[in-house]
């Protein structure tokens, strides 16, 4: 029971840290956006600042969307655990190996 409680506590801790990280990242992105707006509107015009910031967010969104819709490579086909042999062939091979082991075994001393 202790193992389950430990796993649940670890999962809750991880979820909390991921949530806090996402919130801090959003706040950081908001401040960077504000700073970019202030700089670009002072250097050029507010419409130019809106265009540049919008294009940056659009580009980031397209990249994340492309990552989301990309499919992972298909898994390799499962290998035949019998090595292509039928069950009867496996029984015969096992019998012959047993005979061989019996012939190679040394008798009692």
Rosetta blueprint (number, residue, H / E / L):
1 X L
2 X H
3 X H
4 X H
5 X H
6 X H
7 X H
8 X H
9 X H
10 X H
11 X H
12 X H
13 X H
14 X H
15 X H
16 X H
17 X H
18 X H
19 X H
20 X H
21 X H
22 X H
23 X H
24 X H
25 X H
26 X H
27 X H
28 X H
29 X H
30 X H
31 X H
32 X H
33 X H
34 X H
35 X H
36 X H
37 X H
38 X H
39 X H
40 X H
41 X H
42 X H
43 X H
44 X L
45 X L
46 X H
47 X H
48 X H
49 X H
50 X H
51 X H
52 X H
53 X H
54 X H
55 X H
56 X H
57 X H
58 X H
59 X H
60 X H
61 X H
62 X H
63 X H
64 X H
65 X H
66 X H
67 X H
68 X H
69 X H
70 X L
71 X L
72 X L
73 X L
74 X L
75 X L
76 X L
77 X L
78 X L
79 X L
80 X L
81 X L
82 X L
83 X L
84 X L
85 X L
86 X L
87 X H
88 X H
89 X H
90 X H
91 X H
92 X H
93 X H
94 X H
95 X H
96 X H
97 X H
98 X H
99 X H
100 X H
101 X H
102 X H
103 X H
104 X H
105 X L
106 X L
107 X L
108 X L
109 X L
